[in-house]
Amino acid sequence: MLKKIIALLLCLLMMIPVLSACANRDENDQGPMITMYLADEIYNFDPAYAYYNSSALNIVSLMFETLFKLDSKGLVQPALVDTYEYIENPEKNEYKMVIELKETYWSNRDPITTDNVVYTWKRLLDVENSFEAASLLFDIKNARAVKEGDVSIDDLGVEANTPSILTIFFEGAIDVDAFLLNLTSVATAPLPESYIEKDADWAKKGATMICSGPFKLTKTRYVYVSSEDYDFEIDPSSPEGVNLIDYVYDDYVLDEWGKQLEPDPYNLAKRLSYFVLERNTYYYRNPEEDKIDKSVTPHRLLVNCMMSAKELETEFRNNHIFYIGNIPCSLRTNANSTIATNAKVSDSMSTFSLYLNQDAVINGEKLFANKDVRQALSLAIDRTEIAEALVYAKAATGLVPNGVFESGASKKNLLFFTDEAEMFRDHANNDMISATKNMEEAESLLAKAGIDPSRYSFSINVARYDEANIIATEMIVKAWCKLGFNVTINMVKPIENNDILKAIAKDDNNVMTDICDDLFIETLTRETYQVIAFDYTAFSPDAYSVLSSFAKSFSGMSLDMTNYILQPHRTGYDSEEYNNLMEAIYYVPYFANLDRETSSNFLGIYDDKEEFQAVYDAVKDIYDANGITPSNEVKDWREQKAALLHKAEELLLTDMPVIPVLFNQHASTYDEKTLKDVSSDYYVPDLFSEATLKDYLDYTYINKQGKLTSIFASFPEINWDDAGVDYSAE
């Protein structure tokens, strides 16, 4: 026994130097720095624009906190909200919700207040703005009247009673769970008014934005690239490094007031090399009392966007890159790839889709205004073949993606069990579009419409930085060319910012050159495309959030201030049948309490009694045709909405203003023994606020010569002086 005690004492004595060294190291330890790779590049971190690319949504969700969260089981949980109460007073026709916020801060230490919530929602509903997410707020009193320009923005039924107390008034009784579900969408997350109103491009660089989530943007690095070869860097200061072909035409340049200038043909292509997210030290934390990693474990997330598949494979195997959030297509079928063989795959709530611009003039006519043409183009696509080529995708059977709830709200916990929510796709008509091509029927439809495909030439816009979407689009182009059309692919590249920004005066031209303009998103939002391919991402796990914007009154588009009328969906689709169907879905909670003769003031959007009665009659006809009896029961509302939303999707797949192609999947790779405690929620498969890196001091500190370890080779121009201490000489 004595020998064992002596041996134990000797072991403890031998460990003293090691423990001392660790203590010295920990003095300046800020936490792990986790290197990552994403193929998709993000040029605007504004939550309102995060729904055109599924990778962007995953990153933006780390930067902005929502009022409520949707956990990995699909259950709504409070986030910024501390408490809430829904209050009904039918006698006074008053329906409201009172919300109290938790005490937390923006990344600049300003408190997050109810004013931030009110500002954000008014921004979504402003008549001058175009945001498809606007309809998420249409239960709020006067929300539709505000969006249609019938009342002032200040009439919106939202009051910031105190910095922490918010009162929301509703048009009538609501499905509370469904409304809370909308507040889990990052599109409705509070935003900082002072930053947005100062700078139109506020969300493009760390210096001009603040964040409410666990991470903030601190660094972006852009490089000039050849227009022909997106991976080839050029030096614009060297005449030999730039050719005329490297210039990118921009037809939409804005002055300091947001008005359009003359087109600019002399813009060099740029791309994002990497960006850095750093811990928001004020995220649910008291800096005077709490440890630095109380709410967020990692110090930094270093996200590389510019690495070849071969380099990535090597860096991952050597523990220089710890997380792969987007697996290069060339590795996906490689049996020898460590990255591909260890991929974690899950469904993404987005559908790779094509918008057909019905206002685009092609060979002197609006080709895509013809439904037969749109259907023929859909029939020519072999969705199964494309899905197999991309590996992490499924042939789309509709527009509403996997993961969307059937009833518009998740189920509750029952004691120790979770009652799983039913899925929309499990009850949908999944035979409306074919998984394989049908060229014979496509040709028949074109002949019926009197269309000779050889007379028409058009292009499909796709983001140059989205490898998977490019491959899918190239396969679609080939299919449409076989149909007889002359189709080309337009891989749209980002450029150095050339807009003159309001309140920015860094140089004589008032142009901020250290950010980029994502011309792909601009062509989509400004509707300057013929056909455009992108990830159509659900705002929430409710089919209404996916389908509503195709109806004119729910499109979220800005008001036509010249004619003072609503504008239709971005495709130009404007179907009276679809518009009425979406009204019927919206009216489900209210209709039982409306009277055709006396309720014409409902919503405040109808010019006269006759206009209201026309909508009332159209809605009643839809209810009668579908066996729907108006009710005041939430359970009935959910069933009735679900039935009508399936009708809405079927109508869209008949009219085909949008062509669904693939249900996207998310595939990521990391070693769970090295990168630990990666969590998830219903929207984002990989969250990092609690993530830690095994033996991270071996990777993230400076060596004894004062040089960066090899892990940082892909992240130049970062000052690592405060990253830690030189311990390797010990």
C-alpha positions in Angstrom: 0.0 0.0 0.0 2.9 2.4 0.9 4.4 1.8 -2.5 1.2 2.8 -4.2 0.9 6.0 -2.2 4.5 7.0 -3.0 3.9 6.3 -6.7 0.7 8.4 -6.7 2.6 11.3 -5.0 5.4 11.1 -7.6 2.8 11.2 -10.4 1.2 14.3 -8.9 4.6 16.0 -8.5 5.4 15.3 -12.1 2.1 16.9 -13.2 2.7 20.2 -11.4 4.7 21.8 -14.3 2.0 20.7 -16.7 -0.8 22.2 -14.6 1.2 25.4 -14.2 1.6 25.7 -17.9 -2.1 25.2 -18.4 -2.9 27.8 -15.8 -0.7 30.4 -17.6 -2.3 29.5 -20.9 -5.9 29.8 -19.6 -5.3 33.4 -18.3 -5.7 34.8 -21.9 -7.8 32.0 -23.2 -10.8 33.4 -25.2 -12.1 30.0 -26.2 -11.8 27.9 -29.3 -11.5 29.2 -32.9 -13.3 26.8 -35.2 -12.3 26.8 -38.9 -15.0 26.0 -41.4 -15.7 25.8 -45.0 -18.8 26.9 -47.0 -18.9 26.8 -50.8 -21.8 29.3 -50.9 -20.9 32.9 -50.4 -22.9 35.4 -48.5 -22.8 39.1 -49.5 -25.7 40.4 -47.4 -26.5 39.3 -43.9 -29.8 41.1 -43.7 -32.4 38.5 -42.4 -35.0 39.7 -44.9 -32.8 38.5 -47.8 -31.7 35.2 -46.2 -34.4 33.2 -48.0 -32.9 32.9 -51.5 -30.1 30.6 -50.4 -30.3 27.9 -47.7 -26.6 28.4 -46.6 -27.3 32.1 -46.0 -30.2 31.2 -43.7 -28.0 28.9 -41.7 -25.4 31.6 -41.1 -27.8 34.5 -40.5 -29.6 32.4 -37.9 -26.4 32.5 -35.9 -26.3 36.3 -36.0 -29.9 37.3 -35.2 -32.1 36.1 -32.3 -35.8 35.7 -32.8 -38.6 36.3 -30.4 -39.3 32.5 -30.2 -37.2 29.5 -31.2 -38.3 26.2 -32.9 -36.4 23.4 -31.2 -35.1 20.3 -32.9 -38.4 18.5 -32.2 -40.4 21.3 -33.8 -41.7 22.8 -30.6 -42.0 26.6 -30.1 -39.8 27.8 -27.2 -39.2 31.4 -25.9 -36.0 33.1 -27.1 -35.9 36.9 -26.7 -39.4 36.6 -25.1 -39.5 36.1 -21.3 -43.3 35.8 -20.9 -46.4 36.3 -23.1 -50.1 36.3 -22.6 -52.9 36.2 -25.1 -56.1 38.0 -24.1 -59.5 37.9 -25.7 -62.4 40.2 -25.1 -65.1 39.4 -27.7 -67.6 41.9 -26.2 -65.2 44.7 -27.1 -63.9 43.0 -30.1 -60.4 43.2 -28.6 -57.8 40.5 -29.1 -54.3 41.1 -28.1 -51.0 39.6 -26.9 -48.7 41.1 -24.3 -45.1 40.1 -24.6 -42.3 40.8 -22.1 -38.7 40.6 -23.4 -35.7 39.2 -21.6 -32.8 41.5 -20.7 -30.1 41.1 -23.4 -28.1 43.2 -25.7 -26.9 44.0 -29.2 -23.3 43.2 -29.9 -22.5 46.9 -29.2 -24.1 46.6 -25.8 -27.2 48.6 -26.6 -30.2 46.9 -25.1 -32.6 45.0 -27.3 -36.0 46.7 -26.9 -39.5 46.5 -28.1 -38.8 49.5 -30.3 -36.5 47.2 -32.3 -39.4 44.8 -32.8 -41.9 47.5 -33.8 -39.4 49.0 -36.3 -38.6 45.6 -37.9 -42.3 44.7 -38.4 -43.1 48.2 -39.8 -40.1 47.7 -42.2 -41.6 44.5 -43.5 -45.0 46.1 -44.0 -43.9 49.5 -45.4 -45.6 50.2 -48.7 -42.2 51.2 -50.3 -40.5 47.9 -49.4 -40.8 44.5 -51.1 -40.5 41.6 -48.6 -42.3 38.3 -49.2 -42.3 37.7 -45.4 -44.8 40.6 -44.9 -47.8 38.2 -44.9 -46.4 36.5 -41.7 -47.7 39.5 -39.9 -51.1 39.9 -41.5 -52.9 38.7 -38.3 -51.9 42.0 -36.7 -54.5 44.7 -36.7 -54.2 47.1 -39.7 -51.3 45.1 -41.1 -52.9 44.6 -44.5 -54.3 48.1 -44.6 -50.7 49.4 -43.9 -49.3 47.3 -46.7 -52.0 48.4 -49.1 -51.5 52.1 -48.3 -54.9 52.6 -46.8 -53.7 53.7 -43.4 -50.5 55.1 -42.0 -47.6 52.9 -40.9 -48.2 54.3 -37.4 -51.7 52.7 -37.3 -50.2 49.2 -37.2 -51.5 47.4 -34.1 -48.2 47.1 -32.3 -47.3 49.2 -29.2 -44.0 49.4 -27.4 -45.4 50.2 -24.0 -42.0 50.1 -22.3 -38.5 49.0 -23.5 -39.5 45.4 -22.4 -43.3 45.3 -22.8 -44.9 44.9 -26.2 -48.7 44.8 -27.0 -49.9 43.3 -30.2 -53.5 43.9 -31.3 -55.1 41.5 -33.8 -57.9 41.7 -36.4 -59.9 39.1 -34.4 -59.4 35.8 -32.6 -56.2 34.0 -33.8 -54.5 30.6 -33.7 -51.9 31.6 -31.1 -49.6 28.7 -31.9 -49.6 29.5 -35.6 -48.7 33.2 -34.9 -45.9 32.2 -32.5 -44.6 29.9 -35.2 -44.3 33.0 -37.5 -42.2 34.7 -34.8 -39.7 31.9 -34.9 -38.8 33.0 -38.5 -35.5 35.0 -38.6 -37.3 37.3 -41.1 -39.3 38.7 -38.2 -36.3 39.0 -35.8 -35.7 42.5 -34.3 -33.3 44.7 -36.2 -31.5 47.9 -35.2 -33.2 51.0 -36.8 -30.3 53.4 -36.4 -27.9 51.2 -38.4 -30.4 50.4 -41.2 -31.7 53.9 -41.7 -28.1 55.3 -41.8 -26.8 52.9 -44.4 -28.8 51.0 -47.1 -26.0 48.3 -47.2 -25.8 48.1 -43.4 -25.7 44.3 -43.3 -22.7 43.8 -45.6 -19.8 44.4 -43.2 -19.1 44.1 -39.6 -18.2 47.8 -39.2 -21.8 48.9 -40.2 -23.9 46.2 -38.4 -24.6 44.9 -35.0 -26.1 41.5 -34.1 -28.4 40.1 -31.5 -27.5 36.4 -31.8 -24.6 34.4 -30.4 -22.2 35.6 -33.1 -21.4 38.9 -34.8 -19.6 39.6 -38.1 -16.1 41.0 -37.6 -14.2 40.4 -40.8 -14.9 39.8 -44.5 -12.2 39.4 -47.2 -13.0 39.9 -50.9 -10.7 39.2 -53.9 -10.9 40.2 -57.5 -11.4 37.3 -59.8 -11.4 36.8 -63.5 -14.9 36.9 -65.0 -14.2 33.8 -67.0 -12.5 31.8 -64.2 -14.2 32.5 -60.9 -11.4 30.8 -59.0 -8.6 32.8 -60.6 -7.5 35.9 -58.7 -6.5 39.0 -60.6 -4.7 42.2 -59.6 -6.7 45.2 -60.8 -3.8 47.5 -60.3 -1.9 45.6 -63.0 -2.9 46.3 -66.6 -1.7 42.8 -67.5 -4.0 41.3 -64.9 -7.3 42.7 -66.3 -8.9 42.1 -69.7 -12.1 43.6 -71.1 -13.8 40.2 -70.5 -13.2 40.6 -66.8 -15.7 43.5 -66.6 -19.2 42.8 -65.5 -22.2 44.8 -66.8 -24.5 46.2 -64.1 -27.8 47.6 -65.4 -29.0 48.9 -62.0 -26.7 51.4 -60.3 -28.2 53.6 -57.5 -27.4 57.1 -56.4 -27.3 58.3 -52.8 -31.1 58.6 -52.7 -31.7 55.1 -54.1 -32.6 56.3 -57.6 -31.4 54.5 -60.6 -28.3 55.9 -62.5 -27.0 55.1 -65.9 -25.9 51.4 -66.4 -22.3 50.8 -65.5 -20.3 48.5 -67.9 -17.0 48.7 -66.1 -17.2 46.6 -62.9 -14.8 44.0 -61.9 -16.0 40.6 -60.6 -15.3 39.9 -57.0 -15.9 37.0 -54.6 -15.8 36.4 -50.9 -12.7 34.6 -49.8 -13.6 34.2 -46.1 -15.5 35.8 -43.3 -15.2 35.6 -39.5 -18.0 35.4 -36.9 -16.9 36.3 -33.4 -18.6 35.7 -30.1 -21.2 38.4 -29.2 -20.0 39.0 -25.6 -23.4 40.6 -24.7 -25.6 37.7 -25.7 -27.6 36.8 -22.6 -24.6 37.7 -20.5 -23.7 40.3 -17.9 -20.1 41.3 -18.8 -19.4 42.5 -15.3 -20.4 39.3 -13.6 -20.4 36.4 -16.0 -17.6 34.4 -17.6 -16.7 35.2 -21.2 -18.2 31.9 -22.4 -21.3 31.9 -20.3 -23.7 31.9 -23.4 -21.3 31.3 -26.3 -18.4 28.9 -26.1 -16.4 29.5 -29.3 -14.3 32.7 -29.6 -14.5 32.7 -33.4 -15.9 30.8 -36.4 -13.5 31.2 -39.3 -15.5 30.5 -42.5 -13.5 29.8 -45.7 -15.5 30.1 -49.0 -12.7 29.6 -51.5 -10.9 26.3 -51.4 -10.6 23.5 -54.0 -12.0 20.1 -53.3 -8.5 18.6 -53.1 -7.3 21.3 -50.7 -10.4 20.8 -48.6 -9.9 17.1 -48.3 -6.3 17.6 -47.2 -7.1 20.3 -44.7 -9.9 18.3 -43.2 -7.8 15.2 -42.8 -5.0 17.2 -41.2 -7.4 18.8 -38.7 -7.0 22.3 -40.2 -10.6 22.6 -41.2 -13.0 21.2 -38.6 -16.5 21.6 -40.1 -17.6 21.3 -43.7 -21.0 22.9 -44.2 -21.3 22.4 -48.0 -19.6 19.4 -49.6 -18.2 20.1 -53.0 -20.0 18.2 -55.8 -16.8 16.5 -57.0 -16.4 14.8 -53.6 -20.0 13.6 -53.1 -19.7 10.3 -55.0 -16.0 9.8 -54.1 -15.7 6.6 -52.1 -12.2 7.6 -51.0 -13.3 11.0 -49.6 -13.3 11.3 -45.9 -15.6 14.3 -46.1 -18.2 12.5 -48.2 -18.2 9.2 -46.4 -18.8 10.9 -43.0 -21.5 13.3 -44.3 -24.5 13.9 -42.0 -27.5 14.4 -44.3 -30.9 16.0 -43.4 -33.8 17.5 -45.2 -33.6 21.3 -45.8 -36.7 23.4 -45.8 -36.0 24.7 -49.3 -36.9 23.8 -52.8 -34.5 24.4 -55.7 -36.9 26.2 -58.1 -37.2 28.3 -61.3 -39.1 31.5 -61.5 -40.4 32.3 -65.0 -40.8 36.0 -65.6 -44.2 36.4 -67.2 -43.4 40.1 -68.2 -40.2 39.2 -70.0 -40.5 39.9 -73.7 -38.8 37.2 -75.8 -38.9 37.5 -79.5 -41.5 40.2 -79.3 -43.9 38.4 -77.0 -44.4 37.5 -73.4 -43.5 33.8 -73.8 -43.8 32.8 -70.2 -47.3 34.3 -69.8 -48.5 31.2 -71.6 -49.3 28.4 -69.2 -48.8 25.7 -71.7 -45.2 26.9 -72.3 -44.6 26.9 -68.5 -46.0 23.4 -68.2 -44.0 22.1 -71.2 -40.8 23.4 -69.7 -41.5 21.6 -66.4 -42.3 18.4 -68.2 -38.9 18.4 -70.0 -37.0 18.3 -66.7 -35.7 15.0 -65.4 -35.8 15.7 -61.7 -34.5 12.3 -60.7 -31.5 12.5 -62.9 -30.6 15.9 -61.4 -31.1 14.7 -57.9 -28.8 11.7 -58.5 -26.2 14.0 -60.0 -26.2 16.3 -56.9 -26.5 13.4 -54.4 -27.9 15.5 -51.5 -31.3 16.2 -53.1 -34.6 14.6 -53.9 -36.8 15.0 -56.9 -39.4 17.6 -55.9 -43.1 16.5 -55.9 -44.4 20.0 -55.1 -43.3 23.5 -54.1 -43.8 23.1 -50.3 -40.6 21.4 -49.1 -40.1 18.6 -46.6 -40.3 19.6 -43.0 -43.4 21.9 -43.3 -46.2 21.0 -40.9 -49.6 19.9 -42.1 -51.7 22.0 -39.7 -49.5 25.1 -39.6 -48.4 24.5 -36.0 -46.3 21.9 -34.2 -47.7 19.4 -31.8 -47.2 19.7 -28.0 -45.3 17.7 -25.5 -47.5 15.1 -23.8 -46.0 14.3 -20.4 -42.6 12.8 -21.4 -43.4 12.3 -25.0 -43.6 14.6 -28.0 -46.7 14.2 -30.2 -45.1 14.4 -33.6 -46.5 16.9 -36.1 -47.9 15.6 -39.3 -46.1 16.8 -42.4 -47.7 18.7 -45.3 -46.1 16.4 -47.9 -47.6 13.3 -46.4 -51.1 14.6 -47.2 -50.3 16.4 -50.5 -51.0 15.3 -54.1 -47.5 14.2 -55.0 -48.4 13.2 -58.5 -48.8 16.7 -59.9 -45.3 16.9 -61.3 -43.3 14.1 -62.8 -39.9 12.9 -61.3 -38.7 12.0 -64.8 -39.0 13.9 -68.1 -41.9 13.6 -70.5 -40.7 15.1 -73.8 -43.6 13.8 -75.8 -46.2 15.6 -73.7 -44.0 18.7 -73.5 -43.8 18.9 -77.3 -47.5 18.3 -77.6 -48.3 21.2 -75.3 -46.0 23.5 -77.3 -47.7 22.5 -80.5 -51.1 23.0 -79.0 -50.0 26.6 -78.0 -48.7 27.2 -81.5 -45.2 27.7 -80.2 -42.1 26.9 -82.4 -39.3 26.7 -79.8 -36.6 27.4 -82.4 -37.9 31.0 -82.6 -37.1 31.8 -79.0 -33.9 32.5 -77.2 -33.6 33.2 -73.5 -31.3 32.7 -70.5 -31.5 31.3 -67.0 -29.8 33.3 -64.3 -28.0 31.3 -61.5 -25.6 32.5 -58.8 -22.0 31.9 -59.9 -21.0 31.0 -56.3 -23.6 28.1 -56.0 -21.9 25.1 -57.5 -24.8 22.7 -57.0 -27.4 25.1 -58.5 -25.1 25.6 -61.5 -24.9 21.9 -62.2 -28.7 21.5 -61.9 -29.2 24.6 -64.2 -26.8 23.3 -66.8 -28.8 20.0 -66.9 -32.1 22.0 -67.3 -30.6 24.1 -70.1 -29.7 20.9 -72.0 -33.2 19.6 -71.6 -34.8 22.8 -72.8 -32.4 23.0 -75.8 -33.5 19.4 -76.7 -37.0 20.7 -76.6 -36.0 23.2 -79.3 -35.5 26.5 -77.4 -32.2 28.3 -77.6 -31.3 28.6 -73.9 -28.1 29.8 -72.3 -27.0 29.9 -68.7 -26.1 33.3 -67.2 -23.8 32.7 -64.2 -24.3 36.0 -62.3 -21.3 37.2 -60.4 -20.9 39.7 -57.5 -19.1 42.9 -58.2 -17.4 45.5 -56.1 -20.0 47.9 -54.8 -20.7 50.8 -57.3 -23.8 52.3 -55.7 -23.5 55.7 -54.1 -24.6 55.2 -50.6 -26.6 57.6 -48.4 -24.6 59.0 -45.5 -21.4 57.4 -46.6 -18.5 59.7 -47.6 -15.3 57.7 -47.5 -13.8 59.1 -50.7 -14.6 61.6 -53.4 -17.1 59.3 -55.1 -19.0 58.4 -51.9 -18.7 54.7 -52.8 -17.9 52.0 -50.2 -15.6 49.7 -52.1 -15.0 47.2 -49.3 -18.3 45.5 -49.9 -19.9 43.7 -52.8 -23.1 43.9 -54.7 -24.7 40.5 -55.2 -26.0 41.0 -58.7 -27.8 37.7 -58.6 -30.0 38.7 -55.7 -30.5 42.1 -57.4 -31.8 40.5 -60.6 -34.2 38.5 -58.6 -35.6 41.2 -56.3 -35.7 43.8 -59.2 -37.2 41.3 -61.6 -34.7 41.9 -64.4 -34.4 38.1 -65.2 -36.1 36.0 -67.8 -35.7 32.7 -65.8 -33.9 32.5 -62.5 -32.8 29.4 -60.5 -32.5 29.6 -56.8 -33.3 27.9 -53.4 -36.9 28.8 -52.5 -36.7 28.7 -48.7 -39.7 28.4 -46.4 -40.1 31.4 -44.0 -41.5 29.0 -41.4 -42.7 25.4 -41.2 -46.2 26.5 -42.3 -47.3 26.0 -45.9 -49.0 29.4 -45.8 -45.5 31.0 -45.6 -44.5 29.2 -48.7 -47.6 29.7 -50.8 -49.1 33.0 -49.8 -46.8 35.4 -51.7 -48.1 34.1 -55.1 -51.4 35.9 -54.4 -51.3 39.6 -55.2 -52.7 40.8 -51.8 -50.1 38.6 -50.0 -47.1 39.1 -52.3 -45.4 41.6 -49.9 -44.3 43.7 -52.9 -44.1 47.4 -52.7 -47.1 49.5 -53.7 -47.1 50.9 -57.2 -47.0 54.6 -56.2 -47.8 55.8 -59.7 -51.1 54.0 -60.0 -51.5 53.3 -56.3 -52.2 49.6 -56.8 -50.8 46.4 -55.4 -48.1 44.6 -57.4 -48.3 40.9 -58.1 -45.7 38.2 -57.3 -42.1 38.6 -58.6 -43.0 36.3 -61.5 -45.8 38.5 -62.6 -48.3 35.7 -61.8 -51.7 37.2 -61.0 -54.5 34.6 -61.0 -58.0 35.7 -59.8 -58.7 32.1 -58.8 -55.5 31.8 -56.7 -56.0 35.3 -55.2 -59.5 34.3 -54.0 -58.2 31.0 -52.7 -55.6 32.7 -50.5 -58.2 35.1 -49.3 -60.3 32.1 -48.2 -57.3 30.7 -46.3 -56.7 34.0 -44.6 -60.4 34.4 -43.7 -60.7 31.0 -42.0 -60.4 32.3 -38.4 -62.6 35.4 -39.0 -65.4 34.4 -41.4 -67.8 32.9 -38.8 -68.1 36.3 -37.2 -68.5 38.4 -40.3 -71.7 39.6 -41.9 -72.1 40.3 -45.6 -74.2 43.4 -45.0 -72.5 45.0 -42.0 -68.8 44.0 -42.0 -67.5 46.0 -44.9 -65.0 47.9 -42.7 -63.3 44.7 -41.8 -59.5 45.0 -42.4 -59.9 48.6 -43.6 -58.9 47.8 -47.1 -62.1 47.9 -49.1 -63.1 51.0 -50.9 -66.8 50.3 -50.6 -69.4 47.7 -49.5 -69.6 46.1 -53.0 -65.8 45.4 -53.0 -66.1 43.7 -49.6 -69.1 41.7 -50.7 -67.3 40.5 -53.8 -64.5 39.1 -51.7 -67.0 37.7 -49.1 -69.0 35.9 -51.9 -65.8 34.5 -53.5 -64.6 33.1 -50.1 -68.0 31.6 -49.3 -68.1 29.9 -52.7 -64.8 28.3 -52.0 -65.9 27.2 -48.5 -69.1 25.7 -50.0 -67.2 23.9 -52.8 -64.8 22.3 -50.3 -67.4 21.4 -47.6 -66.0 24.0 -45.1 -68.3 25.2 -42.4 -67.0 28.5 -40.8 -66.1 27.9 -37.1 -64.7 29.6 -34.0 -62.7 26.5 -33.0 -58.9 26.5 -33.5 -58.9 22.8 -34.3 -61.3 23.4 -37.2 -59.3 26.3 -38.5 -56.2 24.2 -38.8 -57.9 21.4 -40.6 -59.7 23.8 -43.0 -56.5 25.8 -43.7 -54.5 22.6 -44.4 -57.2 21.4 -46.9 -57.2 24.8 -48.7 -53.4 25.1 -48.7 -53.2 21.7 -50.5 -55.7 23.2 -53.1 -53.4 26.2 -53.4 -50.3 24.2 -54.1 -52.2 22.1 -56.7 -53.3 25.3 -58.4 -49.8 26.6 -58.5 -48.5 23.3 -60.0 -51.2 23.6 -62.6 -50.5 27.2 -63.5 -46.7 26.7 -62.9 -45.5 30.3 -62.4 -42.7 28.6 -60.5 -41.2 25.3 -61.4 -40.1 23.2 -58.4 -37.2 20.9 -59.3 -35.5 19.5 -56.2 -36.1 19.2 -52.5 -32.8 20.3 -51.1 -30.9 18.4 -48.4 -28.2 19.7 -46.0 -25.0 17.7 -45.8 -22.3 18.6 -43.4 -19.2 16.8 -42.1 -17.3 17.0 -38.8 -15.6 14.7 -36.4 -17.8 14.5 -33.3 -14.8 13.4 -31.3 -13.0 16.6 -32.1 -15.8 19.1 -32.7 -18.2 18.6 -29.8 -21.6 19.8 -28.6 -22.8 21.0 -32.0 -26.5 21.5 -31.5 -29.5 22.0 -33.8 -32.9 23.5 -34.1 -35.7 22.9 -36.6 -34.4 25.4 -39.1 -30.6 25.0 -38.8 -29.0 21.5 -38.6 -25.8 22.7 -37.1 -25.5 25.4 -34.4 -22.3 26.4 -32.7 -23.0 28.5 -29.6 -22.1 25.6 -27.3 -19.6 23.9 -29.6 -16.1 23.2 -28.4 -12.9 21.9 -30.0 -10.9 19.1 -28.4 -7.4 20.3 -27.6 -8.1 23.6 -29.3 -5.0 25.2 -27.8 -2.9 23.0 -30.0 -4.5 24.7 -33.0 -5.3 28.3 -32.2 -2.3 29.7 -30.5 1.0 31.2 -31.9 4.1 29.0 -32.0 7.4 29.9 -30.4 8.7 31.7 -33.4 5.6 34.0 -33.2 4.2 32.7 -36.5 0.6 31.4 -37.0 0.2 27.7 -37.0 -0.7 26.1 -40.3 -4.4 26.1 -39.5 -4.5 29.8 -40.3 -3.0 29.6 -43.8 -6.4 30.1 -45.4 -7.2 33.1 -43.3 -4.7 35.9 -44.0 -4.9 39.5 -42.9 -6.3 38.6 -39.5 -4.5 40.1 -36.4 -4.1 37.2 -34.1 -2.0 39.0 -31.5 -4.8 38.8 -28.9 -5.6 35.2 -29.7 -3.6 33.7 -26.9 -0.1 33.3 -25.5 3.1 31.6 -26.8 3.1 28.5 -24.7 5.0 26.1 -27.0 8.4 27.0 -25.5 7.3 25.7 -22.1 
